[in-house]
Amino acid sequence: MGVIKAKREAVPEKPTLARAEIVDKPTRRRFETELDGALKRRSATEAKLAGALRAIAPMSGALRAILADVVDTMIRRGSLQRELYAASIRSLAEVDDKHAVGLIKRALATDEAGGAAALSAACFSRDPSLRDVLAKVAGSRQSHLAFGAETARVVRGESNGAHLAALAPMIKESHRIAMCTELFVPLARAPMRACNVGPALTVLRGAERHLGRWLVLGEVAAKAGDKTPLDEATARAGEGAPSSQAAWSLVKWALEGTWMGGGGDAVVSPQTRPTLELIARLSDRPSADRDTTFLFRMAHAHAGATRPMLEAIVKQPPLDDDNAVRAALYLARDHARTDMRDALLETAGTSRREELRGVAAAALWDVGERVRAREIADDLVASKFIGNVAWGARIRAAAKLAPTKNGISHGGGRDTLVGETHFRWIQCGWLE
């Protein structure tokens, strides 16, 4: 009998809320089976499973109840470095699930305060009962734990930021890099209230040589009401070598959008032409990843300067990797490349690389081929690749939540299923 199933049979279940469930029962069972196997034996694909769960959990209370069991099991085992633990506790906290607060408390009470995932989760909870345990961790002799807990206190409105600013110079480079990914990237993409996190982040930015991480720290500060990073980027965009000016001009554009609350859409699209080197520098990921996040951020904002690079990524159909699928999406939707629509149809329906079918089908939904995408989704949820299952579930959910006449999109909106966060979770297994 499975680990999760055995636990669930030991405790009477509450009545199910079938009407509130967006994810169908067979798909939920598939995820439960995958989780049960992962708890018995850690696999090399755990990050992909965890990322798929990150994308699907907000749509399913039943799945979140299972994730609560996963977090409980991981805390009891002391397995707080597992991807499933990080994905589960973050997912519960970010949607304010009823299980989240109790589990966060238990995690914070462990050695290492539950790890960066628990400290990040605490930032998203407004429950006052976390106040005391966070204050205790904020007094830790380990500066990185104290900084993480104090960040949560400042974000939650429980501290004026003075202690955080005092801790900032003590943070080692390795801890700063880890906190940027695990603590500040989630905050950069989430709504934030005004708070005094800016002075501490100014200290961290002063020691940061990686432009992508500098931008993440700047965006969190801007969301919290600090204009300092935008002023710094504006000044640097007008000085130094041309390559440096180009990079800082894009940082300035991104921060202007953050400051104005539009994430890039509220300001004029940048005219700087991106290159692979420039885009890699602007990613929060390690340079070796050659991550193209910033390119698609620009494409999402309808920046015409992205077209040459998008076409260089696609080359000639068939689409042979994840980024080619995403590039085809924007070329088809925003640049009238009908051949790219055909390429997406081919990849989603008959690709020799099964792992690309799900993201290609979601891209079809985004370009308006909703009938075909919905048909393919029924096949995807039975795929051996958990990422395809996740994309199929997202397409089905989108069809339930936002149906259009005859299943066809008539709008030109910028909302996409293949958004940056979900792409990173499902396709890359990056769990922040």
VEXRO-880359 format. One record per residue (C-alpha): residue number from 1; residue in one letter; chain; x, y, z. Coordinates in nm, 2 decimals, always signed. Each point is the difference from the previous one (the first is absolute). Layout:
// VEXRO-880359
nr	rest	kette	east	north	up
NUM	a	A	X	Y	Z
...
//
This chain:
// VEXRO-880359
nr	rest	kette	east	north	up
1	m	A	+0.00	+0.00	+0.00
2	g	A	+0.13	+0.34	-0.09
3	v	A	+0.15	+0.24	+0.26
4	i	A	-0.25	+0.27	-0.07
5	k	A	-0.29	-0.24	-0.04
6	a	A	+0.08	-0.17	+0.33
7	k	A	+0.01	+0.33	+0.18
8	r	A	-0.33	+0.12	-0.15
9	e	A	-0.17	-0.33	+0.11
10	a	A	+0.11	+0.05	+0.36
11	v	A	-0.18	+0.33	+0.03
12	p	A	-0.36	+0.05	-0.10
13	e	A	-0.02	+0.23	-0.30
14	k	A	-0.21	+0.31	-0.01
15	p	A	-0.28	+0.01	-0.25
16	t	A	+0.13	+0.07	-0.35
17	l	A	-0.08	+0.33	-0.17
18	a	A	-0.03	-0.13	-0.35
19	r	A	-0.16	+0.32	-0.13
20	a	A	+0.30	+0.20	+0.10
21	e	A	+0.25	-0.23	-0.17
22	i	A	+0.13	+0.12	-0.34
23	v	A	+0.24	-0.30	-0.04
24	d	A	-0.18	-0.32	-0.09
25	k	A	+0.02	-0.31	+0.21
26	p	A	+0.21	-0.22	-0.23
27	t	A	+0.26	+0.28	-0.03
28	r	A	+0.01	+0.04	+0.38
29	r	A	+0.05	-0.37	+0.04
30	r	A	+0.29	+0.00	-0.24
31	f	A	+0.17	+0.27	+0.21
32	e	A	-0.08	-0.19	+0.31
33	t	A	+0.16	-0.32	-0.14
34	e	A	+0.31	+0.19	-0.11
35	l	A	+0.03	+0.16	+0.35
36	d	A	-0.04	-0.34	+0.17
37	g	A	+0.28	-0.14	-0.21
38	a	A	+0.22	+0.30	+0.06
39	l	A	-0.04	-0.03	+0.38
40	k	A	+0.10	-0.37	-0.01
41	r	A	+0.30	+0.06	-0.22
42	r	A	+0.15	+0.33	-0.11
43	s	A	+0.03	+0.02	-0.38
44	a	A	+0.22	+0.20	-0.24
45	t	A	-0.31	+0.17	-0.13
46	e	A	-0.13	+0.13	+0.34
47	a	A	+0.06	+0.36	-0.10
48	k	A	-0.23	-0.04	-0.30
49	l	A	-0.27	-0.16	+0.21
50	a	A	+0.03	+0.28	+0.26
51	g	A	-0.01	+0.27	-0.27
52	a	A	-0.32	-0.16	-0.15
53	l	A	-0.16	+0.00	+0.34
54	r	A	+0.10	+0.37	+0.05
55	a	A	-0.20	+0.08	-0.31
56	i	A	-0.31	-0.21	+0.07
57	a	A	-0.04	+0.02	+0.38
58	p	A	-0.16	+0.34	+0.00
59	m	A	-0.29	-0.14	-0.20
60	s	A	-0.07	-0.30	+0.23
61	g	A	-0.09	-0.01	+0.37
62	a	A	+0.03	-0.38	-0.01
63	l	A	+0.35	+0.01	-0.13
64	r	A	+0.10	+0.26	+0.25
65	a	A	-0.13	-0.23	+0.28
66	i	A	+0.24	-0.27	-0.14
67	l	A	+0.28	+0.25	-0.01
68	a	A	-0.06	+0.08	+0.37
69	d	A	+0.05	-0.37	+0.07
70	v	A	+0.32	+0.02	-0.20
71	v	A	+0.13	+0.29	+0.21
72	d	A	-0.10	-0.17	+0.32
73	t	A	+0.19	-0.32	-0.11
74	m	A	+0.31	+0.20	-0.10
75	i	A	+0.02	+0.19	+0.32
76	r	A	-0.03	-0.32	+0.21
77	r	A	+0.27	-0.16	-0.21
78	g	A	+0.22	+0.31	+0.00
79	s	A	+0.01	+0.00	-0.38
80	l	A	-0.01	+0.37	-0.04
81	q	A	+0.24	+0.01	-0.29
82	r	A	-0.24	-0.19	-0.23
83	e	A	-0.16	+0.18	-0.30
84	l	A	-0.34	-0.14	+0.10
85	y	A	+0.02	+0.16	+0.34
86	a	A	+0.10	+0.34	-0.14
87	a	A	-0.27	-0.01	-0.27
88	s	A	-0.27	-0.11	+0.24
89	i	A	+0.05	+0.24	+0.28
90	r	A	+0.04	+0.29	-0.25
91	s	A	-0.32	-0.10	-0.18
92	l	A	-0.20	-0.02	+0.31
93	a	A	+0.12	+0.34	+0.13
94	e	A	-0.04	+0.19	-0.32
95	v	A	-0.37	-0.08	-0.03
96	d	A	-0.06	+0.04	+0.38
97	d	A	-0.11	-0.36	+0.03
98	k	A	-0.15	-0.09	+0.34
99	h	A	+0.28	-0.26	+0.06
100	a	A	+0.28	+0.25	-0.06
101	v	A	+0.04	+0.19	+0.34
102	g	A	+0.03	-0.31	+0.22
103	l	A	+0.25	-0.16	-0.24
104	i	A	+0.21	+0.32	-0.02
105	k	A	+0.01	+0.02	+0.38
106	r	A	+0.12	-0.36	+0.02
107	a	A	+0.26	+0.06	-0.27
108	l	A	+0.13	+0.32	+0.16
109	a	A	+0.05	-0.18	+0.33
110	t	A	+0.24	-0.25	-0.15
111	d	A	+0.38	+0.03	-0.05
112	e	A	+0.08	+0.25	-0.28
113	a	A	-0.35	+0.15	+0.05
114	g	A	-0.15	-0.23	-0.26
115	g	A	+0.23	+0.12	-0.27
116	a	A	-0.04	+0.29	-0.25
117	a	A	-0.33	-0.15	-0.12
118	a	A	-0.17	+0.04	+0.35
119	l	A	+0.14	+0.36	+0.04
120	s	A	-0.13	+0.08	-0.34
121	a	A	-0.34	-0.15	+0.08
122	a	A	-0.02	+0.21	+0.31
123	c	A	+0.03	+0.31	-0.21
124	f	A	-0.33	-0.09	-0.17
125	s	A	-0.20	-0.06	+0.32
126	r	A	-0.17	+0.28	+0.19
127	d	A	-0.10	-0.22	+0.30
128	p	A	+0.11	+0.18	+0.32
129	s	A	+0.08	-0.33	+0.17
130	l	A	+0.33	-0.02	-0.19
131	r	A	+0.12	+0.32	+0.17
132	d	A	+0.18	-0.15	+0.29
133	v	A	+0.17	-0.29	-0.18
134	l	A	+0.13	+0.24	-0.27
135	a	A	+0.13	+0.24	+0.27
136	k	A	+0.19	-0.29	+0.16
137	v	A	+0.16	-0.11	-0.33
138	a	A	+0.08	+0.37	-0.08
139	g	A	+0.22	-0.01	+0.31
140	s	A	+0.20	-0.30	-0.12
141	r	A	+0.38	+0.01	+0.00
142	q	A	-0.01	-0.13	-0.36
143	s	A	-0.02	+0.33	-0.19
144	h	A	-0.17	-0.15	-0.31
145	l	A	-0.28	-0.16	+0.21
146	a	A	-0.04	+0.32	+0.19
147	f	A	-0.01	+0.20	-0.32
148	g	A	-0.26	-0.23	-0.15
149	a	A	-0.23	+0.01	+0.30
150	e	A	+0.04	+0.38	+0.04
151	t	A	-0.09	+0.04	-0.37
152	a	A	-0.32	-0.18	+0.07
153	r	A	-0.07	+0.22	+0.30
154	v	A	+0.06	+0.32	-0.20
155	v	A	-0.22	-0.12	-0.29
156	r	A	-0.27	-0.10	+0.25
157	g	A	+0.01	+0.35	+0.15
158	e	A	+0.14	-0.12	+0.34
159	s	A	+0.34	+0.18	-0.02
160	n	A	+0.13	+0.34	-0.11
161	g	A	+0.29	-0.14	-0.20
162	a	A	+0.28	+0.13	+0.23
163	h	A	+0.11	-0.35	+0.11
164	l	A	-0.01	-0.12	-0.36
165	a	A	+0.22	+0.28	-0.11
166	a	A	+0.25	-0.08	+0.28
167	l	A	+0.01	-0.37	-0.11
168	a	A	+0.05	+0.07	-0.37
169	p	A	+0.38	+0.07	+0.02
170	m	A	+0.05	-0.34	+0.18
171	i	A	-0.15	-0.21	-0.29
172	k	A	+0.26	-0.21	-0.18
173	e	A	+0.01	-0.02	-0.38
174	s	A	-0.12	-0.36	-0.01
175	h	A	-0.30	+0.08	+0.23
176	r	A	-0.08	+0.32	-0.20
177	i	A	-0.02	-0.20	-0.32
178	a	A	-0.22	-0.27	+0.16
179	m	A	-0.23	+0.26	+0.16
180	c	A	-0.04	+0.19	-0.33
181	t	A	-0.13	-0.32	-0.17
182	e	A	-0.19	-0.15	+0.29
183	l	A	-0.13	+0.30	+0.19
184	f	A	-0.01	+0.30	-0.23
185	v	A	-0.10	-0.14	-0.34
186	p	A	-0.34	-0.11	+0.15
187	l	A	-0.04	+0.35	+0.15
188	a	A	+0.09	+0.16	-0.33
189	r	A	-0.29	-0.16	-0.18
190	a	A	-0.26	+0.05	+0.28
191	p	A	-0.20	+0.30	+0.12
192	m	A	+0.17	+0.18	+0.29
193	r	A	-0.11	+0.26	+0.25
194	a	A	+0.23	+0.30	+0.07
195	c	A	+0.26	-0.09	+0.25
196	n	A	+0.36	+0.10	+0.11
197	v	A	+0.19	-0.28	-0.18
198	g	A	+0.17	+0.25	-0.23
199	p	A	+0.31	+0.10	+0.21
200	a	A	+0.10	-0.36	+0.06
201	l	A	-0.04	-0.09	-0.37
202	t	A	+0.21	+0.31	-0.09
203	v	A	+0.29	-0.16	+0.20
204	l	A	-0.05	-0.34	-0.18
205	r	A	-0.01	+0.17	-0.34
206	g	A	+0.32	+0.18	+0.08
207	a	A	+0.18	-0.34	+0.03
208	e	A	-0.18	-0.16	-0.29
209	r	A	+0.20	-0.04	-0.33
210	h	A	-0.26	-0.21	-0.18
211	l	A	-0.24	+0.23	-0.19
212	g	A	-0.29	-0.23	+0.01
213	r	A	+0.01	-0.05	+0.37
214	w	A	+0.05	+0.38	+0.04
215	l	A	-0.32	+0.05	-0.19
216	v	A	-0.19	-0.24	+0.22
217	l	A	+0.11	+0.18	+0.31
218	g	A	-0.09	+0.33	-0.17
219	e	A	-0.35	-0.12	-0.09
220	v	A	-0.08	-0.11	+0.35
221	a	A	+0.12	+0.33	+0.14
222	a	A	-0.21	+0.19	-0.27
223	k	A	-0.31	-0.20	+0.09
224	a	A	+0.05	+0.09	+0.36
225	g	A	+0.01	+0.37	-0.09
226	d	A	+0.37	+0.08	-0.04
227	k	A	+0.09	+0.19	-0.31
228	t	A	+0.38	-0.03	+0.06
229	p	A	+0.06	-0.29	-0.24
230	l	A	-0.18	+0.18	-0.28
231	d	A	+0.21	+0.31	+0.05
232	e	A	+0.32	-0.21	+0.01
233	a	A	-0.09	-0.18	-0.32
234	t	A	-0.09	+0.33	-0.17
235	a	A	+0.33	+0.14	+0.08
236	r	A	+0.20	-0.30	-0.11
237	a	A	-0.19	-0.02	-0.33
238	g	A	+0.16	+0.32	-0.10
239	e	A	+0.36	-0.08	+0.09
240	g	A	+0.27	-0.25	-0.08
241	a	A	+0.06	-0.22	-0.31
242	p	A	-0.28	-0.04	-0.26
243	s	A	-0.06	-0.36	+0.10
244	s	A	-0.04	+0.10	+0.36
245	q	A	-0.24	+0.28	-0.09
246	a	A	-0.21	-0.24	-0.20
247	a	A	-0.03	-0.24	+0.29
248	w	A	-0.08	+0.27	+0.25
249	s	A	-0.26	+0.15	-0.23
250	l	A	-0.19	-0.33	+0.01
251	v	A	+0.03	-0.01	+0.38
252	k	A	-0.13	+0.36	+0.01
253	w	A	-0.30	-0.11	-0.22
254	a	A	-0.08	-0.29	+0.22
255	l	A	+0.02	+0.21	+0.32
256	e	A	-0.22	+0.27	-0.15
257	g	A	-0.27	-0.26	-0.07
258	t	A	+0.03	-0.13	+0.36
259	w	A	+0.00	+0.34	+0.15
260	m	A	-0.32	+0.09	-0.20
261	g	A	-0.16	-0.33	+0.09
262	g	A	-0.02	-0.13	-0.35
263	g	A	+0.29	-0.25	-0.01
264	g	A	+0.13	+0.15	-0.32
265	d	A	-0.34	+0.06	-0.18
266	a	A	-0.05	+0.34	+0.15
267	v	A	+0.30	+0.16	-0.17
268	v	A	+0.12	+0.03	-0.36
269	s	A	+0.14	-0.32	-0.14
270	p	A	+0.38	+0.00	-0.01
271	q	A	+0.18	+0.06	-0.33
272	t	A	+0.32	-0.17	+0.11
273	r	A	+0.06	-0.30	-0.22
274	p	A	+0.07	-0.31	+0.22
275	t	A	+0.28	-0.24	-0.05
276	l	A	+0.07	-0.34	+0.16
277	e	A	+0.27	+0.14	+0.21
278	l	A	-0.21	+0.30	+0.12
279	i	A	-0.30	-0.22	+0.07
280	a	A	+0.21	-0.25	+0.20
281	r	A	+0.14	+0.29	+0.21
282	l	A	-0.35	+0.12	+0.09
283	s	A	-0.13	-0.34	+0.13
284	d	A	+0.00	-0.07	+0.37
285	r	A	+0.12	-0.35	-0.08
286	p	A	+0.38	-0.09	-0.02
287	s	A	+0.16	+0.12	-0.32
288	a	A	+0.08	-0.36	-0.10
289	d	A	-0.38	-0.07	-0.03
290	r	A	-0.02	+0.25	-0.30
291	d	A	-0.35	+0.07	+0.12
292	t	A	-0.22	+0.20	-0.24
293	t	A	-0.25	+0.13	+0.26
294	f	A	+0.06	+0.37	-0.08
295	l	A	-0.04	-0.05	-0.38
296	f	A	-0.35	-0.14	+0.06
297	r	A	-0.07	+0.27	+0.25
298	m	A	+0.07	+0.25	-0.28
299	a	A	-0.21	-0.20	-0.25
300	h	A	-0.29	-0.01	+0.25
301	a	A	+0.01	+0.38	+0.00
302	h	A	-0.02	+0.01	-0.38
303	a	A	+0.35	+0.13	-0.05
304	g	A	+0.07	+0.00	-0.37
305	a	A	+0.37	-0.02	+0.05
306	t	A	-0.03	-0.36	+0.11
307	r	A	-0.11	-0.13	-0.34
308	p	A	+0.35	-0.07	-0.15
309	m	A	+0.10	-0.20	+0.31
310	l	A	-0.33	-0.19	+0.01
311	e	A	+0.05	-0.10	-0.37
312	a	A	+0.35	-0.11	+0.07
313	i	A	-0.12	-0.23	+0.28
314	v	A	-0.26	-0.16	-0.22
315	k	A	+0.22	-0.04	-0.31
316	q	A	-0.19	-0.25	-0.21
317	p	A	-0.29	-0.22	+0.11
318	p	A	-0.04	-0.25	+0.15
319	l	A	+0.03	+0.16	+0.34
320	d	A	+0.27	-0.19	+0.18
321	d	A	+0.01	+0.15	+0.35
322	d	A	-0.19	+0.18	+0.27
323	n	A	+0.12	+0.35	-0.10
324	a	A	-0.08	-0.06	-0.37
325	v	A	-0.36	-0.08	+0.11
326	r	A	-0.02	+0.33	+0.20
327	a	A	+0.16	+0.20	-0.28
328	a	A	-0.26	-0.15	-0.25
329	l	A	-0.28	+0.11	+0.24
330	y	A	+0.10	+0.37	-0.01
331	l	A	+0.08	-0.01	-0.37
332	a	A	-0.34	-0.14	-0.08
333	r	A	-0.19	+0.22	+0.23
334	d	A	+0.17	+0.33	-0.03
335	h	A	+0.18	-0.01	-0.33
336	a	A	-0.25	-0.17	-0.24
337	r	A	+0.22	-0.30	-0.06
338	t	A	-0.26	-0.25	-0.11
339	d	A	+0.27	-0.26	-0.06
340	m	A	+0.08	+0.00	+0.37
341	r	A	-0.36	-0.07	+0.08
342	d	A	+0.02	-0.31	-0.23
343	a	A	+0.33	-0.10	+0.17
344	l	A	-0.17	+0.02	+0.34
345	l	A	-0.28	-0.22	-0.13
346	e	A	+0.24	-0.26	-0.13
347	t	A	+0.21	+0.00	+0.33
348	a	A	-0.31	-0.03	+0.22
349	g	A	-0.15	-0.27	-0.20
350	t	A	+0.28	-0.22	-0.14
351	s	A	+0.33	+0.11	+0.14
352	r	A	+0.27	-0.26	+0.03
353	r	A	+0.10	+0.16	+0.32
354	e	A	-0.29	-0.09	+0.23
355	e	A	+0.11	+0.24	+0.27
356	l	A	-0.07	+0.30	-0.23
357	r	A	-0.36	-0.09	-0.08
358	g	A	-0.14	+0.15	+0.32
359	v	A	+0.16	+0.34	-0.02
360	a	A	-0.07	+0.02	-0.38
361	a	A	-0.37	-0.07	+0.07
362	a	A	-0.01	+0.27	+0.26
363	a	A	+0.16	+0.23	-0.25
364	l	A	-0.28	-0.09	-0.25
365	w	A	-0.25	+0.11	+0.26
366	d	A	+0.19	+0.33	+0.03
367	v	A	+0.00	+0.07	-0.37
368	g	A	-0.38	-0.07	-0.03
369	e	A	-0.01	-0.36	-0.11
370	r	A	-0.21	-0.09	+0.30
371	v	A	-0.21	-0.28	-0.15
372	r	A	+0.31	-0.19	-0.11
373	a	A	+0.18	+0.07	+0.32
374	r	A	-0.30	-0.13	+0.21
375	e	A	-0.01	-0.32	-0.21
376	i	A	+0.37	-0.06	+0.05
377	a	A	-0.03	+0.06	+0.37
378	d	A	-0.21	-0.31	+0.04
379	d	A	+0.29	-0.20	-0.14
380	l	A	+0.26	+0.18	+0.20
381	v	A	-0.14	-0.08	+0.35
382	a	A	+0.08	-0.37	-0.08
383	s	A	+0.36	+0.07	-0.10
384	k	A	+0.29	-0.17	+0.17
385	f	A	+0.16	+0.35	+0.04
386	i	A	-0.14	+0.17	+0.31
387	g	A	+0.07	+0.34	-0.16
388	n	A	-0.24	-0.09	-0.28
389	v	A	-0.26	-0.09	+0.26
390	a	A	+0.04	+0.34	+0.16
391	w	A	-0.04	+0.19	-0.33
392	g	A	-0.30	-0.21	-0.09
393	a	A	-0.16	+0.07	+0.34
394	r	A	+0.07	+0.37	-0.04
395	i	A	-0.16	+0.01	-0.35
396	r	A	-0.31	-0.18	+0.13
397	a	A	-0.02	+0.24	+0.30
398	a	A	+0.02	+0.30	-0.24
399	a	A	-0.28	-0.15	-0.21
400	k	A	-0.22	-0.03	+0.31
401	l	A	+0.08	+0.34	+0.14
402	a	A	+0.01	+0.22	-0.31
403	p	A	-0.21	-0.17	-0.28
404	t	A	-0.04	+0.20	-0.32
405	k	A	-0.25	-0.03	-0.28
406	n	A	+0.06	-0.33	-0.18
407	g	A	+0.32	-0.04	+0.20
408	i	A	+0.18	+0.26	-0.21
409	s	A	+0.19	+0.29	+0.14
410	h	A	-0.12	+0.34	-0.13
411	g	A	+0.22	+0.22	+0.22
412	g	A	+0.35	+0.13	-0.03
413	g	A	+0.08	+0.00	+0.37
414	r	A	+0.34	-0.06	+0.14
415	d	A	-0.09	-0.27	+0.25
416	t	A	+0.17	-0.33	-0.09
417	l	A	-0.01	-0.36	+0.12
418	v	A	+0.37	-0.02	-0.09
419	g	A	+0.09	+0.28	+0.24
420	e	A	+0.35	+0.03	+0.14
421	t	A	-0.07	-0.14	+0.35
422	h	A	-0.19	-0.31	-0.12
423	f	A	+0.26	-0.07	-0.27
424	r	A	+0.28	+0.01	+0.25
425	w	A	-0.20	-0.23	+0.24
426	i	A	-0.12	-0.26	-0.25
427	q	A	+0.26	-0.01	-0.28
428	c	A	+0.31	+0.09	+0.21
429	g	A	-0.08	-0.13	+0.35
430	w	A	+0.11	+0.33	+0.15
431	l	A	-0.21	+0.02	+0.32
432	e	A	+0.06	+0.35	+0.14
//
